[in-house]
């Protein structure tokens, strides 16, 4: 192995310090919220600045309060429905669109790709989209949240590029053996595209898990609200009274910070648990889909 030069050693040191600093910047807010969620509510209400350790005696009272409230449980269930449905529908549509666009010799392939790219830059806007949702009879239904975000032009381009990296000889051999397009897609392309599929699932999952804006526009029934929309209401201090109404007469103002911290942790923990299992596919999947446009 070649001996590293002084410049390379200095770069390695600064690169390491920079990455450590980034880790601290990213982890510190989550740690602050996590410690605040298990702290004594009286001390949290009277404290300011970062919380690096539980204040007072550690307690799970904040988590008990939010899980005693039916609105939080219902919103959690709604979010799971939206995430699973939108991700599944989006993945299927994404695979089909990417397979068509990656087909060699497809008539008007370039023009079709340009049309998809056009939708990444321009869209109809909020008002026309709202009118369309209303005319289709989707307003104030779960489909108003699931369908509009079910397909992403960006994800189609990434998956199409990944499919185009698959050797054409494999597809031609399958066609010679009499395989149909469906067979080629399911038995040839998808088995060797697990990395990019994992990336697309992660993209869709995170997108829909954090989605609240479309729900605030298209939904009026509280029973259909996703978790992030309820969390937003809590952070804006508009629904804490309802959440702690059964807190045995406890002062609502005292429990507000604790409920915020606990609700935020409840909303991010699932993504923190899932991410390590798809992280090993993430880098390779993104690189495969970014080799050529």
DOZA-291277 format. One record per residue (C-alpha): residue in one letter; z, x, y; residue number from 1. Coordinates in nm, 4 decimals, decimal comma. Each point is the difference from the previous one (the first is absolute). Example, Ala and Ser with C-alpha at 12.3 -4.5 7.8 and 13.67 -1.06 7.14 Angstrom:
BEGIN
+------+----------+----------+----------+------+
! resn !       zz !       xx !       yy ! resi !
+------+----------+----------+----------+------+
!    a !   0,7800 !   1,2300 !  -0,4500 !    1 !
!    s !  -0,0660 !   0,1370 !   0,3440 !    2 !
+------+----------+----------+----------+------+
! end
This chain:
BEGIN
+------+----------+----------+----------+------+
! resn !       zz !       xx !       yy ! resi !
+------+----------+----------+----------+------+
!    x !   0,0000 !   0,0000 !   0,0000 !    1 !
!    x !  -0,0808 !   0,1165 !   0,3509 !    2 !
!    x !   0,2961 !   0,0947 !   0,2136 !    3 !
!    x !   0,0534 !  -0,2368 !   0,2907 !    4 !
!    x !  -0,0535 !   0,1357 !   0,3478 !    5 !
!    x !   0,2597 !  -0,0171 !   0,2757 !    6 !
!    x !  -0,1898 !  -0,2841 !   0,1657 !    7 !
!    x !  -0,0017 !  -0,2017 !  -0,3228 !    8 !
!    x !   0,3745 !   0,0533 !  -0,0459 !    9 !
!    x !   0,0716 !  -0,1102 !   0,3580 !   10 !
!    x !  -0,2211 !  -0,3054 !  -0,0482 !   11 !
!    x !   0,1790 !  -0,0872 !  -0,3253 !   12 !
!    x !   0,3397 !   0,0182 !   0,1749 !   13 !
!    x !  -0,1068 !  -0,2151 !   0,2945 !   14 !
!    x !  -0,1788 !  -0,2429 !  -0,2333 !   15 !
!    x !   0,3150 !  -0,0375 !  -0,2100 !   16 !
!    x !   0,2205 !  -0,0524 !   0,3061 !   17 !
!    x !  -0,2459 !  -0,2515 !   0,1414 !   18 !
!    x !  -0,0073 !  -0,1999 !  -0,3237 !   19 !
!    x !   0,3802 !   0,0054 !  -0,0204 !   20 !
!    x !   0,0150 !  -0,1311 !   0,3571 !   21 !
!    x !  -0,2452 !  -0,2789 !  -0,0876 !   22 !
!    x !   0,2098 !  -0,0945 !  -0,3040 !   23 !
!    x !   0,3098 !  -0,0232 !   0,2179 !   24 !
!    x !  -0,1839 !  -0,2121 !   0,2574 !   25 !
!    x !  -0,1247 !  -0,2384 !  -0,2711 !   26 !
!    x !   0,3205 !  -0,0193 !  -0,2048 !   27 !
!    x !   0,2561 !  -0,0174 !   0,2816 !   28 !
!    x !  -0,0820 !  -0,3567 !   0,1176 !   29 !
!    x !   0,0134 !  -0,1323 !  -0,3569 !   30 !
!    x !   0,3280 !   0,1824 !  -0,0612 !   31 !
!    x !   0,1418 !  -0,1417 !   0,3242 !   32 !
!    x !  -0,0871 !  -0,3556 !  -0,1049 !   33 !
!    x !   0,1296 !   0,0543 !  -0,3555 !   34 !
!    x !   0,3362 !   0,1308 !   0,1220 !   35 !
!    x !   0,0250 !  -0,2748 !   0,2608 !   36 !
!    x !  -0,0613 !  -0,2676 !  -0,2624 !   37 !
!    x !   0,3131 !   0,0994 !  -0,1970 !   38 !
!    x !   0,2275 !   0,0769 !   0,2953 !   39 !
!    x !   0,2883 !  -0,2010 !   0,1381 !   40 !
!    x !  -0,1530 !  -0,2700 !   0,2264 !   41 !
!    x !   0,2642 !   0,0498 !   0,2709 !   42 !
!    x !  -0,0691 !   0,3723 !   0,0243 !   43 !
!    x !  -0,3782 !  -0,0522 !  -0,0096 !   44 !
!    x !   0,0177 !  -0,2466 !   0,2892 !   45 !
!    x !   0,2046 !   0,2419 !   0,2107 !   46 !
!    x !  -0,1912 !   0,3193 !  -0,0875 !   47 !
!    x !  -0,3102 !   0,1527 !   0,1522 !   48 !
!    x !  -0,2358 !   0,2736 !  -0,1139 !   49 !
!    x !  -0,0938 !   0,1096 !  -0,3501 !   50 !
!    x !   0,2090 !  -0,1047 !  -0,2981 !   51 !
!    x !  -0,0005 !   0,2908 !  -0,2445 !   52 !
!    x !   0,2865 !  -0,1284 !  -0,2181 !   53 !
!    x !   0,1539 !  -0,3436 !  -0,0591 !   54 !
!    x !   0,2215 !  -0,0998 !   0,2900 !   55 !
!    x !   0,3396 !  -0,1091 !  -0,1231 !   56 !
!    x !   0,0335 !  -0,1298 !  -0,3546 !   57 !
!    x !  -0,3342 !  -0,0424 !  -0,1766 !   58 !
!    x !  -0,0828 !  -0,3633 !  -0,0646 !   59 !
!    x !  -0,2832 !  -0,2056 !  -0,1461 !   60 !
!    x !   0,0883 !  -0,2970 !   0,2175 !   61 !
!    x !  -0,3304 !   0,0074 !   0,1876 !   62 !
!    x !  -0,1987 !  -0,0243 !  -0,3232 !   63 !
!    x !   0,2224 !  -0,2812 !  -0,1253 !   64 !
!    x !  -0,0568 !  -0,1963 !   0,3202 !   65 !
!    x !  -0,3788 !   0,0226 !  -0,0045 !   66 !
!    x !  -0,0245 !  -0,0842 !  -0,3700 !   67 !
!    x !   0,2243 !  -0,3008 !   0,0504 !   68 !
!    x !  -0,2574 !  -0,1376 !   0,2388 !   69 !
!    x !  -0,2765 !  -0,2018 !  -0,1624 !   70 !
!    x !  -0,2522 !   0,0902 !   0,2733 !   71 !
!    x !   0,0129 !   0,3694 !  -0,0969 !   72 !
!    x !  -0,0396 !  -0,0706 !  -0,3718 !   73 !
!    x !  -0,2880 !  -0,2398 !   0,0652 !   74 !
!    x !  -0,1700 !   0,2471 !   0,2343 !   75 !
!    x !   0,0352 !   0,2740 !  -0,2621 !   76 !
!    x !  -0,1686 !  -0,2231 !  -0,2568 !   77 !
!    x !  -0,2766 !  -0,0904 !   0,2452 !   78 !
!    x !  -0,0664 !   0,3677 !   0,0695 !   79 !
!    x !  -0,0286 !   0,0756 !  -0,3715 !   80 !
!    x !  -0,2494 !  -0,2850 !  -0,0360 !   81 !
!    x !  -0,2064 !   0,1215 !   0,2957 !   82 !
!    x !   0,0039 !   0,3642 !  -0,1088 !   83 !
!    x !  -0,0885 !  -0,0607 !  -0,3658 !   84 !
!    x !  -0,2656 !  -0,2636 !   0,0743 !   85 !
!    x !  -0,1676 !   0,1874 !   0,2868 !   86 !
!    x !   0,0076 !   0,3322 !  -0,1833 !   87 !
!    x !  -0,1431 !  -0,1459 !  -0,3203 !   88 !
!    x !  -0,2754 !  -0,1957 !   0,1798 !   89 !
!    x !  -0,0746 !   0,2928 !   0,2297 !   90 !
!    x !  -0,0198 !   0,2479 !  -0,2866 !   91 !
!    x !  -0,2432 !  -0,2176 !  -0,1975 !   92 !
!    x !  -0,2242 !  -0,0622 !   0,3013 !   93 !
!    x !   0,0253 !   0,3655 !   0,1006 !   94 !
!    x !  -0,1113 !   0,1208 !  -0,3438 !   95 !
!    x !  -0,2934 !  -0,2407 !  -0,0143 !   96 !
!    x !  -0,1183 !   0,0859 !   0,3528 !   97 !
!    x !   0,0392 !   0,3742 !  -0,0557 !   98 !
!    x !  -0,1904 !  -0,0167 !  -0,3304 !   99 !
!    x !  -0,2916 !  -0,1790 !   0,1641 !  100 !
!    x !  -0,0105 !   0,2420 !   0,2915 !  101 !
!    x !   0,0222 !   0,2999 !  -0,2327 !  102 !
!    x !  -0,2895 !  -0,1217 !  -0,2152 !  103 !
!    x !  -0,2849 !   0,2472 !   0,0206 !  104 !
!    x !  -0,3327 !  -0,1514 !   0,0930 !  105 !
!    x !   0,1521 !  -0,3163 !   0,1461 !  106 !
!    x !  -0,2396 !  -0,1671 !   0,2429 !  107 !
!    x !   0,1175 !   0,0269 !   0,3630 !  108 !
!    x !   0,3018 !   0,2014 !  -0,1117 !  109 !
!    x !   0,0147 !   0,1985 !   0,3233 !  110 !
!    x !  -0,0293 !  -0,3107 !   0,2159 !  111 !
!    x !   0,2715 !  -0,1739 !  -0,2008 !  112 !
!    x !   0,2308 !   0,3008 !   0,0432 !  113 !
!    x !  -0,0634 !  -0,0020 !   0,3745 !  114 !
!    x !   0,0867 !  -0,3695 !   0,0103 !  115 !
!    x !   0,3347 !   0,0697 !  -0,1697 !  116 !
!    x !   0,0677 !   0,2857 !   0,2419 !  117 !
!    x !  -0,0837 !  -0,2309 !   0,2904 !  118 !
!    x !   0,2847 !  -0,2326 !  -0,0986 !  119 !
!    x !   0,2445 !   0,2919 !   0,0255 !  120 !
!    x !  -0,0788 !   0,0332 !   0,3707 !  121 !
!    x !  -0,0756 !  -0,3554 !   0,1123 !  122 !
!    x !   0,1543 !  -0,3320 !  -0,0961 !  123 !
!    x !  -0,0036 !  -0,3567 !   0,1244 !  124 !
!    x !   0,3398 !   0,0193 !   0,1673 !  125 !
!    x !   0,3186 !  -0,1984 !  -0,0370 !  126 !
!    x !  -0,1157 !  -0,3356 !   0,1425 !  127 !
!    x !  -0,3184 !  -0,0344 !  -0,2141 !  128 !
!    x !   0,1969 !   0,1077 !  -0,3061 !  129 !
!    x !   0,2686 !  -0,2591 !   0,0720 !  130 !
!    x !  -0,2642 !  -0,2696 !   0,0470 !  131 !
!    x !  -0,1652 !   0,0995 !  -0,3291 !  132 !
!    x !   0,3315 !  -0,0097 !  -0,1851 !  133 !
!    x !   0,0703 !  -0,3433 !   0,1443 !  134 !
!    x !  -0,3477 !  -0,1379 !  -0,0844 !  135 !
!    x !   0,0326 !   0,1208 !  -0,3585 !  136 !
!    x !   0,3262 !  -0,1891 !  -0,0358 !  137 !
!    x !   0,2010 !   0,3172 !  -0,0605 !  138 !
!    x !   0,2222 !  -0,0214 !   0,3059 !  139 !
!    x !   0,3720 !  -0,0150 !  -0,0806 !  140 !
!    x !  -0,0626 !   0,0788 !  -0,3682 !  141 !
!    x !   0,0552 !   0,3134 !  -0,2089 !  142 !
!    x !  -0,3755 !   0,0561 !  -0,0168 !  143 !
!    x !  -0,0080 !   0,0600 !   0,3754 !  144 !
!    x !   0,1980 !   0,3183 !  -0,0623 !  145 !
!    x !  -0,1608 !   0,1002 !  -0,3307 !  146 !
!    x !  -0,3727 !  -0,0431 !   0,0650 !  147 !
!    x !  -0,0623 !   0,1576 !   0,3461 !  148 !
!    x !   0,1463 !   0,3338 !  -0,1045 !  149 !
!    x !  -0,1255 !  -0,0013 !  -0,3562 !  150 !
!    x !  -0,2909 !   0,2380 !   0,0609 !  151 !
!    x !  -0,0164 !   0,3202 !   0,2024 !  152 !
!    x !  -0,3252 !   0,1735 !   0,0990 !  153 !
!    x !   0,1843 !   0,3317 !   0,0149 !  154 !
!    x !   0,1202 !  -0,0332 !  -0,3596 !  155 !
!    x !  -0,3492 !  -0,1006 !  -0,1138 !  156 !
!    x !  -0,1480 !   0,3180 !   0,1498 !  157 !
!    x !   0,2650 !   0,2175 !  -0,1650 !  158 !
!    x !  -0,0494 !  -0,1572 !  -0,3423 !  159 !
!    x !  -0,3803 !   0,0023 !   0,0322 !  160 !
!    x !   0,0081 !   0,3736 !   0,0718 !  161 !
!    x !   0,2220 !   0,0528 !  -0,3033 !  162 !
!    x !  -0,2362 !  -0,1986 !  -0,2248 !  163 !
!    x !  -0,2952 !   0,2051 !   0,1276 !  164 !
!    x !   0,1735 !   0,3184 !  -0,1222 !  165 !
!    x !  -0,0213 !  -0,1219 !  -0,3606 !  166 !
!    x !  -0,2905 !   0,1800 !  -0,1763 !  167 !
!    x !  -0,3055 !  -0,2220 !  -0,0190 !  168 !
!    x !  -0,0619 !   0,1256 !  -0,3556 !  169 !
!    x !   0,3010 !  -0,1985 !  -0,1234 !  170 !
!    x !  -0,1358 !  -0,3224 !   0,1478 !  171 !
!    x !  -0,3555 !   0,0665 !  -0,1228 !  172 !
!    x !   0,1286 !   0,0680 !  -0,3525 !  173 !
!    x !   0,1874 !  -0,3295 !   0,0040 !  174 !
!    x !  -0,3113 !  -0,1849 !   0,1150 !  175 !
!    x !  -0,2050 !   0,1590 !  -0,2792 !  176 !
!    x !   0,2590 !  -0,1300 !  -0,2462 !  177 !
!    x !  -0,0570 !  -0,3492 !   0,1393 !  178 !
!    x !   0,3099 !  -0,0302 !   0,2169 !  179 !
!    x !  -0,0026 !  -0,2616 !   0,2744 !  180 !
!    x !   0,1234 !   0,0607 !   0,3536 !  181 !
!    x !   0,3314 !  -0,1650 !  -0,0849 !  182 !
!    x !   0,0427 !   0,2246 !  -0,3039 !  183 !
!    x !  -0,0890 !   0,3102 !   0,2006 !  184 !
!    x !   0,2500 !  -0,0942 !   0,2676 !  185 !
!    x !   0,2885 !  -0,0811 !  -0,2335 !  186 !
!    x !  -0,0554 !   0,2619 !  -0,2741 !  187 !
!    x !  -0,1627 !   0,2908 !   0,1800 !  188 !
!    x !   0,0896 !  -0,0001 !   0,3690 !  189 !
!    x !   0,3484 !  -0,1503 !   0,0162 !  190 !
!    x !   0,1562 !   0,2188 !  -0,2750 !  191 !
!    x !  -0,0915 !   0,3162 !   0,1952 !  192 !
!    x !   0,0999 !  -0,1486 !   0,3376 !  193 !
!    x !   0,3719 !  -0,0503 !  -0,0550 !  194 !
!    x !   0,0919 !   0,2293 !   0,2891 !  195 !
!    x !  -0,2035 !  -0,1820 !   0,2636 !  196 !
!    x !   0,1116 !  -0,3381 !  -0,1359 !  197 !
!    x !   0,3636 !   0,1079 !   0,0382 !  198 !
!    x !  -0,0712 !   0,1052 !   0,3589 !  199 !
!    x !  -0,1660 !  -0,3320 !   0,0839 !  200 !
!    x !   0,2887 !  -0,1939 !  -0,1565 !  201 !
!    x !   0,2428 !   0,2047 !   0,2102 !  202 !
!    x !  -0,2019 !  -0,0629 !   0,3161 !  203 !
!    x !  -0,0185 !  -0,3742 !  -0,0591 !  204 !
!    x !   0,3618 !  -0,0237 !  -0,1131 !  205 !
!    x !   0,1448 !   0,1785 !   0,3024 !  206 !
!    x !  -0,2296 !  -0,1889 !   0,2364 !  207 !
!    x !   0,1017 !  -0,3421 !  -0,1275 !  208 !
!    x !   0,3663 !   0,0892 !  -0,0464 !  209 !
!    x !   0,0260 !   0,0918 !   0,3691 !  210 !
!    x !  -0,2183 !  -0,2878 !   0,1211 !  211 !
!    x !   0,1608 !  -0,2418 !   0,2450 !  212 !
!    x !  -0,2486 !  -0,0593 !   0,2828 !  213 !
!    x !  -0,2457 !  -0,2198 !  -0,1911 !  214 !
!    x !   0,2894 !  -0,2004 !  -0,1423 !  215 !
!    x !   0,1379 !  -0,0579 !   0,3501 !  216 !
!    x !  -0,3402 !  -0,1338 !   0,1096 !  217 !
!    x !  -0,1067 !  -0,2034 !  -0,3038 !  218 !
!    x !   0,3342 !  -0,1311 !  -0,1281 !  219 !
!    x !   0,2296 !  -0,2532 !   0,1619 !  220 !
!    x !   0,2156 !  -0,0932 !  -0,2979 !  221 !
!    x !   0,3106 !   0,2158 !  -0,0322 !  222 !
!    x !  -0,0208 !  -0,0487 !  -0,3765 !  223 !
!    x !  -0,3200 !   0,2092 !  -0,0062 !  224 !
!    x !   0,1209 !   0,2907 !   0,2145 !  225 !
!    x !  -0,0194 !   0,3479 !  -0,1584 !  226 !
!    x !   0,2922 !   0,2409 !   0,0096 !  227 !
!    x !  -0,1363 !   0,2105 !   0,2858 !  228 !
!    x !  -0,0278 !  -0,3024 !   0,2282 !  229 !
!    x !   0,3581 !  -0,0980 !  -0,0760 !  230 !
!    x !   0,1049 !   0,3612 !   0,0540 !  231 !
!    x !  -0,1743 !  -0,0017 !   0,3371 !  232 !
!    x !   0,1952 !  -0,3098 !   0,0979 !  233 !
!    x !   0,3225 !   0,1697 !  -0,1007 !  234 !
!    x !  -0,0797 !   0,3166 !   0,1930 !  235 !
!    x !  -0,0806 !  -0,2112 !   0,3065 !  236 !
!    x !   0,3382 !  -0,1680 !  -0,0434 !  237 !
!    x !  -0,1362 !  -0,3506 !  -0,0305 !  238 !
!    x !   0,1257 !  -0,1048 !  -0,3447 !  239 !
!    x !   0,3306 !   0,1827 !  -0,0541 !  240 !
!    x !   0,2017 !  -0,3135 !   0,0693 !  241 !
!    x !  -0,1604 !  -0,1772 !  -0,2960 !  242 !
!    x !   0,0435 !   0,3024 !  -0,2251 !  243 !
!    x !   0,3724 !   0,0466 !   0,0559 !  244 !
!    x !   0,0873 !  -0,3671 !   0,0360 !  245 !
!    x !   0,1946 !   0,0170 !  -0,3267 !  246 !
!    x !   0,1862 !   0,3197 !   0,0834 !  247 !
!    x !   0,3396 !  -0,1825 !   0,0014 !  248 !
!    x !   0,0091 !  -0,0292 !   0,3755 !  249 !
!    x !  -0,0649 !   0,3704 !   0,0591 !  250 !
!    x !  -0,1244 !   0,1077 !   0,3413 !  251 !
!    x !  -0,3790 !  -0,0168 !  -0,0102 !  252 !
!    x !  -0,0379 !   0,2782 !   0,2532 !  253 !
!    x !   0,1891 !   0,2428 !  -0,2231 !  254 !
!    x !  -0,2264 !  -0,0514 !  -0,2976 !  255 !
!    x !  -0,3337 !   0,0194 !   0,1841 !  256 !
!    x !  -0,0563 !   0,3799 !  -0,0292 !  257 !
!    x !   0,1146 !   0,0038 !  -0,3620 !  258 !
!    x !  -0,2380 !  -0,2823 !  -0,0932 !  259 !
!    x !  -0,2898 !   0,1767 !   0,1733 !  260 !
!    x !   0,0600 !   0,3237 !  -0,1859 !  261 !
!    x !   0,0483 !  -0,1714 !  -0,3367 !  262 !
!    x !  -0,3121 !  -0,2148 !   0,0391 !  263 !
!    x !  -0,2113 !   0,3022 !   0,0965 !  264 !
!    x !   0,1200 !   0,1880 !  -0,3088 !  265 !
!    x !  -0,0729 !  -0,2996 !  -0,2240 !  266 !
!    x !  -0,3542 !  -0,0115 !   0,1368 !  267 !
!    x !  -0,0818 !   0,3702 !  -0,0487 !  268 !
!    x !   0,1765 !   0,0771 !  -0,3288 !  269 !
!    x !  -0,2744 !  -0,1506 !  -0,2247 !  270 !
!    x !  -0,2685 !   0,2206 !   0,1584 !  271 !
!    x !   0,2270 !   0,3044 !  -0,0286 !  272 !
!    x !   0,0459 !  -0,0710 !  -0,3710 !  273 !
!    x !  -0,3688 !  -0,0628 !  -0,0751 !  274 !
!    x !  -0,1493 !   0,2862 !   0,2014 !  275 !
!    x !   0,1173 !   0,2902 !  -0,2243 !  276 !
!    x !  -0,1777 !  -0,1567 !  -0,2986 !  277 !
!    x !  -0,3395 !  -0,0106 !   0,1778 !  278 !
!    x !   0,0474 !   0,3140 !   0,2087 !  279 !
!    x !  -0,1448 !   0,2211 !  -0,2749 !  280 !
!    x !  -0,3280 !  -0,1940 !   0,0235 !  281 !
!    x !   0,0003 !  -0,0196 !   0,3784 !  282 !
!    x !  -0,1261 !   0,3469 !   0,0973 !  283 !
!    x !  -0,2651 !   0,0236 !  -0,2706 !  284 !
!    x !  -0,1170 !  -0,3559 !   0,0635 !  285 !
!    x !  -0,0386 !   0,0457 !   0,3738 !  286 !
!    x !  -0,1796 !   0,3330 !  -0,0430 !  287 !
!    x !  -0,2406 !  -0,1490 !  -0,2535 !  288 !
!    x !  -0,0826 !  -0,2817 !   0,2386 !  289 !
!    x !  -0,0497 !   0,2337 !   0,2955 !  290 !
!    x !  -0,2373 !   0,2644 !  -0,1425 !  291 !
!    x !  -0,3068 !  -0,1583 !   0,1514 !  292 !
!    x !  -0,0712 !  -0,3109 !   0,2052 !  293 !
+------+----------+----------+----------+------+
! end
